[in-house]
Amino acid sequence: MNEDRIDFRLSNLSERDRFIAQAQLARAEALADAFSAAAGMLRSGWNRLASAVRAWNDARTRQWPHPQALR
């Protein structure tokens, strides 16, 4: 959102309403940061899990040409 527009709208409020609005904006920013951090942690965990499953699957899958086929 445009900062100038927010500042203009906040300047037209009474002191009490401006305080409440600024507190709500700060809370919204904090929630957005928290959700962003949680999404990053989930993405990181998902990538680690996918890597572990890929490694486990590669260990169980035969590689071609198989070493016994080269004899």
VENHUSUL-V389991 format. One line per field, one symbol per residue. psi: psi as a letter, one per 30 degrees, with the letter a starting at -180 (. if undefined). A space follows every 50 residues. Layout:
psi = ???
This chain:
psi = kkeeeeeeeefflleeeeeeeeeeeeeeeeeeeeeeeeeeeeeeeeeeee eeeeeeeeffkkkkkkefff.
